[in-house]
Amino acid sequence: MTSPIRGLTPEVVRLLTLDTEPWLSCDDCFALMDRYVEAVLRDPRATTPAGMRAHLDGCPACAEEVESLLQLVAEDGAGA
């Protein structure tokens, strides 16, 4: 028995067609993540390292990690 074919949602199409230049791997993203989170917490308008925004827009795992780290550091800073 086969399952029905699901159509591509607009969100999936958007993710598949994102401009990923300059390209940044997950390893590269994780290496820059601490510095990125600290910069965002200091100034939400801070510029991101090259490729970071494109990578986070297209990589749910890294985006989730950044959000978790932002929350953790913000909570830690609030308790200091």
N, CA and C atoms as a LAMMPS dump frame, in Angstrom:
ITEM: TIMESTEP
0
ITEM: NUMBER OF ATOMS
240
ITEM: BOX BOUNDS ff ff ff
-5.0000000000000000e+02 5.0000000000000000e+02
-5.0000000000000000e+02 5.0000000000000000e+02
-5.0000000000000000e+02 5.0000000000000000e+02
ITEM: ATOMS id mol type element x y z
1 1 1 N 0.845 -1.172 0
2 1 2 C 0 0 0
3 1 3 C 0.893 1.24 0
4 2 1 N 0.562 2.204 -0.792
5 2 2 C 1.354 3.432 -0.856
6 2 3 C 0.595 4.575 -0.216
7 3 1 N 1.363 5.488 0.325
8 3 2 C 0.742 6.657 0.937
9 3 3 C 0.509 7.718 -0.13
10 4 1 N -0.46 8.59 0.112
11 4 2 C -0.708 9.651 -0.873
12 4 3 C 0.491 10.592 -0.967
13 5 1 N 0.703 11.132 -2.138
14 5 2 C 1.803 12.071 -2.353
15 5 3 C 1.404 13.408 -1.752
16 6 1 N 2.278 13.915 -0.912
17 6 2 C 2.024 15.217 -0.304
18 6 3 C 2.672 16.301 -1.146
19 7 1 N 1.954 17.378 -1.329
20 7 2 C 2.495 18.511 -2.076
21 7 3 C 3.488 19.288 -1.235
22 8 1 N 4.32 20.02 -1.904
23 8 2 C 5.268 20.877 -1.202
24 8 3 C 4.525 22.1 -0.679
25 9 1 N 4.715 22.368 0.593
26 9 2 C 4.103 23.559 1.166
27 9 3 C 4.92 24.783 0.774
28 10 1 N 4.314 25.946 0.835
29 10 2 C 5.09 27.159 0.525
30 10 3 C 6.335 27.304 1.404
31 11 1 N 6.245 26.897 2.665
32 11 2 C 7.412 26.996 3.561
33 11 3 C 8.537 26.064 3.108
34 12 1 N 8.199 24.861 2.695
35 12 2 C 9.214 23.923 2.216
36 12 3 C 9.86 24.468 0.945
37 13 1 N 9.075 24.996 0.059
38 13 2 C 9.618 25.585 -1.175
39 13 3 C 10.546 26.743 -0.831
40 14 1 N 10.142 27.595 0.11
41 14 2 C 10.986 28.721 0.516
42 14 3 C 12.328 28.232 1.051
43 15 1 N 12.292 27.21 1.905
44 15 2 C 13.533 26.681 2.477
45 15 3 C 14.419 26.041 1.415
46 16 1 N 13.813 25.377 0.453
47 16 2 C 14.586 24.722 -0.6
48 16 3 C 15.213 25.712 -1.577
49 17 1 N 14.664 26.916 -1.635
50 17 2 C 15.171 27.887 -2.611
51 17 3 C 15.881 29.075 -1.972
52 18 1 N 16.244 28.957 -0.709
53 18 2 C 16.961 30.038 -0.039
54 18 3 C 18.315 30.291 -0.684
55 19 1 N 18.7 31.543 -0.707
56 19 2 C 20.044 31.903 -1.149
57 19 3 C 20.988 31.592 0.009
58 20 1 N 21.907 30.687 -0.182
59 20 2 C 22.799 30.258 0.897
60 20 3 C 24.226 30.782 0.728
61 21 1 N 24.386 31.824 -0.032
62 21 2 C 25.712 32.409 -0.216
63 21 3 C 25.926 33.545 0.768
64 22 1 N 27.054 33.674 1.377
65 22 2 C 28.14 32.701 1.383
66 22 3 C 27.752 31.485 2.218
67 23 1 N 28.182 30.339 1.758
68 23 2 C 27.809 29.082 2.376
69 23 3 C 28.522 28.906 3.708
70 24 1 N 27.788 28.391 4.691
71 24 2 C 28.317 28.149 6.026
72 24 3 C 27.832 26.773 6.453
73 25 1 N 28.726 25.901 6.858
74 25 2 C 28.331 24.563 7.301
75 25 3 C 27.819 24.625 8.735
76 26 1 N 27.188 23.554 9.183
77 26 2 C 26.737 23.486 10.579
78 26 3 C 27.933 23.58 11.523
79 27 1 N 29.037 22.943 11.19
80 27 2 C 30.242 23.035 12.021
81 27 3 C 30.729 24.474 12.116
82 28 1 N 30.74 25.178 10.981
83 28 2 C 31.141 26.585 10.975
84 28 3 C 30.177 27.413 11.822
85 29 1 N 28.893 27.129 11.691
86 29 2 C 27.874 27.851 12.441
87 29 3 C 28.069 27.641 13.946
88 30 1 N 28.286 26.405 14.358
89 30 2 C 28.498 26.133 15.775
90 30 3 C 29.756 26.818 16.299
91 31 1 N 30.784 26.925 15.461
92 31 2 C 32.022 27.587 15.884
93 31 3 C 31.805 29.086 16.12
94 32 1 N 30.85 29.684 15.398
95 32 2 C 30.582 31.115 15.515
96 32 3 C 29.436 31.439 16.471
97 33 1 N 28.73 30.42 16.928
98 33 2 C 27.484 30.619 17.661
99 33 3 C 27.636 31.423 18.951
100 34 1 N 28.628 31.122 19.771
101 34 2 C 28.805 31.85 21.038
102 34 3 C 28.996 33.337 20.791
103 35 1 N 29.882 33.651 19.858
104 35 2 C 30.17 35.053 19.542
105 35 3 C 28.924 35.748 18.98
106 36 1 N 28.187 35.026 18.139
107 36 2 C 26.958 35.565 17.549
108 36 3 C 25.924 35.869 18.63
109 37 1 N 25.697 34.928 19.541
110 37 2 C 24.7 35.103 20.607
111 37 3 C 25.086 36.275 21.507
112 38 1 N 26.343 36.372 21.878
113 38 2 C 26.785 37.491 22.714
114 38 3 C 26.569 38.825 22.006
115 39 1 N 26.853 38.881 20.72
116 39 2 C 26.667 40.12 19.955
117 39 3 C 25.188 40.488 19.871
118 40 1 N 24.324 39.504 19.644
119 40 2 C 22.886 39.765 19.542
120 40 3 C 22.329 40.24 20.873
121 41 1 N 22.803 39.671 21.978
122 41 2 C 22.315 40.092 23.284
123 41 3 C 22.78 41.51 23.628
124 42 1 N 23.967 41.886 23.163
125 42 2 C 24.451 43.259 23.378
126 42 3 C 23.678 44.248 22.516
127 43 1 N 23.448 43.866 21.258
128 43 2 C 22.77 44.749 20.31
129 43 3 C 21.991 43.893 19.31
130 44 1 N 20.658 43.841 19.433
131 44 2 C 19.845 43.01 18.527
132 44 3 C 20.024 43.362 17.055
133 45 1 N 20.547 44.54 16.767
134 45 2 C 20.783 44.932 15.369
135 45 3 C 22.203 44.607 14.921
136 46 1 N 22.942 43.872 15.723
137 46 2 C 24.342 43.547 15.401
138 46 3 C 24.415 42.809 14.069
139 47 1 N 25.494 43.073 13.359
140 47 2 C 25.692 42.37 12.097
141 47 3 C 26.11 40.936 12.392
142 48 1 N 25.669 40.04 11.556
143 48 2 C 25.981 38.63 11.751
144 48 3 C 27.206 38.256 10.932
145 49 1 N 27.955 37.233 11.382
146 49 2 C 29.074 36.762 10.563
147 49 3 C 28.559 36.344 9.181
148 50 1 N 29.404 36.458 8.196
149 50 2 C 29.017 36.121 6.824
150 50 3 C 28.401 34.727 6.752
151 51 1 N 27.224 34.648 6.192
152 51 2 C 26.561 33.367 5.997
153 51 3 C 25.719 32.891 7.163
154 52 1 N 25.877 33.497 8.327
155 52 2 C 25.182 33.019 9.525
156 52 3 C 23.667 33.137 9.37
157 53 1 N 23.174 34.299 8.933
158 53 2 C 21.72 34.501 8.813
159 53 3 C 21.135 33.53 7.807
160 54 1 N 21.782 33.368 6.653
161 54 2 C 21.283 32.438 5.635
162 54 3 C 21.262 31.017 6.179
163 55 1 N 22.301 30.634 6.9
164 55 2 C 22.355 29.287 7.454
165 55 3 C 21.248 29.087 8.476
166 56 1 N 21.057 30.039 9.376
167 56 2 C 20.024 29.908 10.409
168 56 3 C 18.626 29.898 9.798
169 57 1 N 18.426 30.643 8.707
170 57 2 C 17.127 30.645 8.035
171 57 3 C 16.81 29.289 7.416
172 58 1 N 17.849 28.561 6.999
173 58 2 C 17.626 27.298 6.316
174 58 3 C 17.921 26.055 7.121
175 59 1 N 18.431 26.204 8.344
176 59 2 C 18.817 25.037 9.147
177 59 3 C 18.075 25.069 10.489
178 60 1 N 16.975 24.333 10.6
179 60 2 C 16.212 24.341 11.841
180 60 3 C 17.017 23.896 13.06
181 61 1 N 17.937 22.973 12.901
182 61 2 C 18.728 22.482 14.037
183 61 3 C 19.612 23.596 14.608
184 62 1 N 20.307 24.304 13.749
185 62 2 C 21.171 25.39 14.216
186 62 3 C 20.343 26.556 14.741
187 63 1 N 19.233 26.866 14.072
188 63 2 C 18.366 27.954 14.536
189 63 3 C 17.822 27.645 15.927
190 64 1 N 17.442 26.403 16.168
191 64 2 C 16.949 26.008 17.48
192 64 3 C 18.049 26.12 18.53
193 65 1 N 19.254 25.742 18.161
194 65 2 C 20.387 25.831 19.078
195 65 3 C 20.676 27.29 19.447
196 66 1 N 20.619 28.182 18.467
197 66 2 C 20.834 29.604 18.73
198 66 3 C 19.748 30.134 19.661
199 67 1 N 18.495 29.788 19.395
200 67 2 C 17.396 30.252 20.25
201 67 3 C 17.565 29.745 21.677
202 68 1 N 17.934 28.479 21.834
203 68 2 C 18.152 27.918 23.174
204 68 3 C 19.29 28.634 23.885
205 69 1 N 20.372 28.883 23.16
206 69 2 C 21.522 29.559 23.745
207 69 3 C 21.179 31.01 24.108
208 70 1 N 20.419 31.683 23.249
209 70 2 C 19.984 33.047 23.549
210 70 3 C 19.173 33.082 24.84
211 71 1 N 18.243 32.149 24.991
212 71 2 C 17.417 32.09 26.196
213 71 3 C 18.267 31.786 27.425
214 72 1 N 19.165 30.827 27.298
215 72 2 C 20.007 30.425 28.422
216 72 3 C 20.886 31.578 28.894
217 73 1 N 21.548 32.24 27.966
218 73 2 C 22.443 33.334 28.322
219 73 3 C 21.653 34.527 28.85
220 74 1 N 20.498 34.812 28.246
221 74 2 C 19.667 35.925 28.722
222 74 3 C 19.179 35.664 30.145
223 75 1 N 18.746 34.432 30.428
224 75 2 C 18.287 34.084 31.768
225 75 3 C 19.441 34.149 32.762
226 76 1 N 20.611 33.671 32.364
227 76 2 C 21.785 33.704 33.214
228 76 3 C 22.181 35.144 33.526
229 77 1 N 22.102 36.006 32.517
230 77 2 C 22.444 37.404 32.703
231 77 3 C 21.434 38.133 33.579
232 78 1 N 20.188 37.727 33.512
233 78 2 C 19.143 38.365 34.313
234 78 3 C 19.304 38.016 35.796
235 79 1 N 19.876 36.837 36.061
236 79 2 C 20.068 36.41 37.447
237 79 3 C 21.342 36.931 38.07
238 80 1 N 22.197 37.547 37.255
239 80 2 C 23.497 38.031 37.757
240 80 3 C 23.358 39.334 38.492
